Amino acid sequence: MDFSQFNDAERNHLQRVMEQKQMKDFLKLYSGLVERCFTDCVNDFTSKALTTKEEGCVQKCADKFLKHSERVGQRFAEANAEMMGGNK
């Protein structure tokens, strides 16, 4: 996006808004990861500590979730680059 038509104050405001949006998106992703992996992996509430099985499940769940998110981000970037290249 071209911000050259905005003055410095407007650009700074837009930058702050974009940073807030990115933080909100990150927190949403993180919360989704925690909820998903907790729901799928944690079954024993008789102890404060996770069992070895639960720990392994959480690790695999988090790895899979993050790899999936990375792949989706890569595909989005590729599609965006294609769209930007197609507009020239």
CYANA upper distance limits for C-alpha pairs under 8 A (distance plus 0.5 A):
  3 PHE  CA     11 ARG  CA      7.08
  6 PHE  CA     10 GLU  CA      6.18
  6 PHE  CA     11 ARG  CA      6.45
  7 ASN  CA     11 ARG  CA      6.66
  8 ASP  CA     12 ASN  CA      6.56
  9 ALA  CA     13 HIS  CA      6.66
 10 GLU  CA     14 LEU  CA      6.62
 11 ARG  CA     15 GLN  CA      6.53
 12 ASN  CA     16 ARG  CA      6.73
 13 HIS  CA     17 VAL  CA      6.71
 14 LEU  CA     18 MET  CA      6.60
 15 GLN  CA     19 GLU  CA      6.65
 16 ARG  CA     20 GLN  CA      6.63
 17 VAL  CA     21 LYS  CA      6.68
 18 MET  CA     22 GLN  CA      6.65
 19 GLU  CA     23 MET  CA      6.68
 20 GLN  CA     24 LYS  CA      6.59
 21 LYS  CA     25 ASP  CA      6.59
 22 GLN  CA     26 PHE  CA      6.58
 23 MET  CA     27 LEU  CA      6.61
 24 LYS  CA     28 LYS  CA      6.63
 25 ASP  CA     29 LEU  CA      6.67
 26 PHE  CA     30 TYR  CA      6.59
 27 LEU  CA     31 SER  CA      6.41
 28 LYS  CA     32 GLY  CA      6.56
 29 LEU  CA     33 LEU  CA      6.70
 30 TYR  CA     34 VAL  CA      6.72
 31 SER  CA     35 GLU  CA      6.55
 32 GLY  CA     36 ARG  CA      6.40
 33 LEU  CA     37 CYS  CA      6.52
 33 LEU  CA     62 ALA  CA      7.21
 33 LEU  CA     65 PHE  CA      7.31
 34 VAL  CA     38 PHE  CA      6.34
 35 GLU  CA     39 THR  CA      6.45
 36 ARG  CA     40 ASP  CA      6.60
 37 CYS  CA     41 CYS  CA      6.21
 37 CYS  CA     42 VAL  CA      8.30
 37 CYS  CA     57 CYS  CA      8.32
 37 CYS  CA     58 VAL  CA      6.13
 37 CYS  CA     61 CYS  CA      6.23
 37 CYS  CA     62 ALA  CA      7.30
 38 PHE  CA     42 VAL  CA      5.80
 38 PHE  CA     58 VAL  CA      7.67
 41 CYS  CA     54 GLU  CA      5.94
 41 CYS  CA     57 CYS  CA      6.11
 41 CYS  CA     58 VAL  CA      6.48
 42 VAL  CA     50 LEU  CA      7.97
 42 VAL  CA     54 GLU  CA      6.27
 43 ASN  CA     54 GLU  CA      8.29
 44 ASP  CA     50 LEU  CA      8.36
 44 ASP  CA     51 THR  CA      8.35
 50 LEU  CA     54 GLU  CA      6.23
 50 LEU  CA     55 GLU  CA      6.45
 51 THR  CA     55 GLU  CA      6.64
 52 THR  CA     56 GLY  CA      6.70
 53 LYS  CA     57 CYS  CA      6.66
 54 GLU  CA     58 VAL  CA      6.58
 55 GLU  CA     59 GLN  CA      6.68
 56 GLY  CA     60 LYS  CA      6.70
 57 CYS  CA     61 CYS  CA      6.44
 58 VAL  CA     62 ALA  CA      6.48
 59 GLN  CA     63 ASP  CA      6.61
 60 LYS  CA     64 LYS  CA      6.55
 61 CYS  CA     65 PHE  CA      6.54
 62 ALA  CA     66 LEU  CA      6.53
 63 ASP  CA     67 LYS  CA      6.55
 64 LYS  CA     68 HIS  CA      6.54
 65 PHE  CA     69 SER  CA      6.69
 66 LEU  CA     70 GLU  CA      6.57
 67 LYS  CA     71 ARG  CA      6.62
 68 HIS  CA     72 VAL  CA      6.68
 69 SER  CA     73 GLY  CA      6.62
 70 GLU  CA     74 GLN  CA      6.68
 71 ARG  CA     75 ARG  CA      6.71
 72 VAL  CA     76 PHE  CA      6.57
 73 GLY  CA     77 ALA  CA      6.62
 74 GLN  CA     78 GLU  CA      6.66
 75 ARG  CA     79 ALA  CA      6.59
 76 PHE  CA     80 ASN  CA      6.51
 77 ALA  CA     81 ALA  CA      6.53
 78 GLU  CA     82 GLU  CA      6.63
 79 ALA  CA     83 MET  CA      6.67
 80 ASN  CA     84 MET  CA      6.60
 81 ALA  CA     85 GLY  CA      6.45
 82 GLU  CA     86 GLY  CA      6.46
 83 MET  CA     87 ASN  CA      6.84
 84 MET  CA     88 LYS  CA      7.59
